[in-house]
Amino acid sequence: MRNVRPFLSANFILAFVLSTIFGTPVSAQSDYQPSPENLQARREFQDMKFGMFIHWGVYSVLGDGEWVFHDRKLKLDEYNRLPAFFNPEKFDATTWVSLAKAAGMKYITITSRHHDGFAMFDSKVSDWNIVQRTPYKKDPLKMLADECHRQGIKLFFYYSQLDWHNPDYYPRGVTNWPNGRPDHGDFNSYLDNYMDGQLRELLTNYGPIGGIWFDGMWDKPDADWHLTKTYALIHQLQPAALIIPNHHQTPKPGEDVQTFERDLPGQNTAGFNTKYVSTNIPLESSDTLNGAWGFNIGDSNYKSPAELIQKLVRGAGNNSNLLLNIGPYPNGEIDPQFVSPLQAVGEWLSKYGESIYGTRGGPIDPADWGATTQKDNKVYVHVLNWTAPLLALPPIATNVAGARSLLGGGKVEFTQNPDGVILKLPPPQTGETDRVIVLTLAK
Ligand code: FHN
């Protein structure tokens, strides 16, 4: 993989370290009682299991990822030229939503604005947006929202709280560089007028949305982000909308989902995630299909369908959703190298979906051999990495009444005693990523 920006800059890591040590001294929505609609939306979120993450913005023009403004240390007046080149004439909401559906995904989370602060929607709060500044002049998020509603896909809006463009994002954070902004600004106004104003637009003009996926608080770990106010606004405008903050900390009151970036819950391999795993709100894990979030012309490191299926299954076994990212071209097309693995995962889900959708993490801790999921009295044993004919599982509290292969329904021999359950596995089939054995628990 060439020319791909290392994922984490030193500043980025520093922000996470600071926020981990000191915590973020923000008051969240401490008296928050989720509404019945919100609780229902959380359950539905967990049932969906698989979503499409989309990073798309004017930065896509440069084909160098969504951090290009920062990484090339561009000046404001230089970056301001970029929207003139963004004209996604090939964008077709039906194609995008149909691809998500073909992949077996049930929701889409798209960047309504990233750290460059550029609104990819029709915003009246500022003219730094796609309708005012680009030759395209249209609102793709409106088209996407309408199409998602038509096709029954939930739409979430990623919203960056960090802003490299607005002068009122001041004092600036750890990712700051001198880009021509004045050395003063009104952060309270940025939060209360600019950000909340745009959130109000997103929660008012696009019909019912799944929720808001926040990112960027780690840039100013010691700031007061007015979360009480912002979270209350969101829950007041759309009580069922889920607040999903990518701050990598223990969830705060008012937040509805805990998300982990490039990690399974609790496995801090990325180095910036918390090891704390919430037991009372849904979990999500985000990852990239190649190595990048925004379109990166130097990144051909596409994951294979088998790798993606493993991620999805291990996520589900950890009681988590998988939010899988693609970075479309600036013209609105999606690279075929994203399309074909997604379609392959969709084909897999059309056969094995019963063991994923609507499930929760199973009764056996995930391990190298695989993971389990559960729905009612069915436990799905996902054998991902085990070649021996017998698989010994730890004890399961309930009696197992029967075992069969999910595919084909063939009976699977087993023994159960207080030490555990031993399965006599059917031999692996060529190209079979996941042998799924269904255990029926006695009622
Ligand atoms: O800095 C961003 C990055 O560009 C990307 O949006 C990811 C997605 O989870 N989140 C941030 C880093 O935490």
Boltz pocket constraint, residues with backbone or C-beta under 6 A from the ligand:
constraints:
  - pocket:
      binder: B
      contacts: [[A, 66], [A, 67], [A, 215], [A, 246], [A, 261], [A, 286], [A, 293]]
      max_distance: 6.0
